[in-house]
């Protein structure tokens, strides 16, 4: 389960952070930690498709934790 959580977080942030900050394509451990629980809670059915996870997270933006919302607003 922990391995899945890490992979989901990395996938989400690769799509999100990578689009705005190429040097951080996989995000920091803190960024992954901020969104992993939200991804599993809201978008588990989309794993491992990064674009679908990202779309799901955006569609559920109002339901994201404050920390994960900050990651989605991050511009590097």
C-alpha positions in Angstrom: 0.0 0.0 0.0 2.8 2.4 0.8 4.4 1.7 -2.5 1.2 2.5 -4.3 0.8 5.7 -2.4 4.3 6.8 -3.4 3.7 6.0 -7.0 0.4 7.8 -7.1 1.9 10.9 -5.6 4.7 10.8 -8.0 2.4 10.4 -11.0 0.2 13.3 -9.9 3.1 15.6 -9.4 4.8 14.5 -12.5 1.8 15.8 -14.4 1.2 18.9 -12.3 4.5 20.2 -11.2 6.3 18.9 -14.3 4.1 21.1 -16.5 5.1 24.3 -14.7 8.6 23.5 -13.4 10.5 20.9 -15.6 13.3 20.6 -13.1 10.8 19.3 -10.5 9.1 16.8 -12.8 8.5 14.3 -10.0 7.9 16.9 -7.3 9.5 17.0 -3.9 8.7 14.4 -1.2 6.7 17.1 0.6 4.6 17.8 -2.5 3.9 14.1 -3.1 3.0 13.7 0.6 0.6 16.6 0.3 -1.5 15.0 -2.5 -1.2 11.3 -2.1 -4.0 10.9 0.4 -6.3 13.1 -1.7 -5.5 11.2 -4.8 -6.3 7.8 -3.2 -9.4 9.2 -1.6 -10.8 11.0 -4.7 -9.2 9.4 -7.7 -8.0 5.9 -6.9 -10.0 4.5 -9.9 -7.8 6.5 -12.3 -4.4 5.0 -11.1 -2.0 4.7 -12.9 -3.1 7.0 -15.7 -1.4 10.4 -14.9 -3.5 12.5 -17.1 -6.7 11.0 -15.7 -5.5 11.4 -12.1 -4.6 15.0 -12.8 -8.0 15.7 -14.4 -9.8 14.0 -11.5 -7.8 16.1 -9.0 -8.7 19.3 -10.9 -12.4 18.3 -11.0 -12.3 17.7 -7.3 -10.2 20.8 -6.5 -12.7 22.1 -3.9 -12.4 18.7 -2.0 -8.6 18.7 -1.9 -6.7 19.3 1.3 -5.1 22.7 1.8 -1.6 21.3 1.2 -2.6 19.6 -2.0 -4.3 22.8 -3.3 -1.1 24.6 -2.7 0.8 22.1 -4.8 -1.7 22.6 -7.7 -1.1 26.4 -7.5 2.7 26.0 -7.3 4.6 27.6 -10.1 8.2 27.0 -9.1 
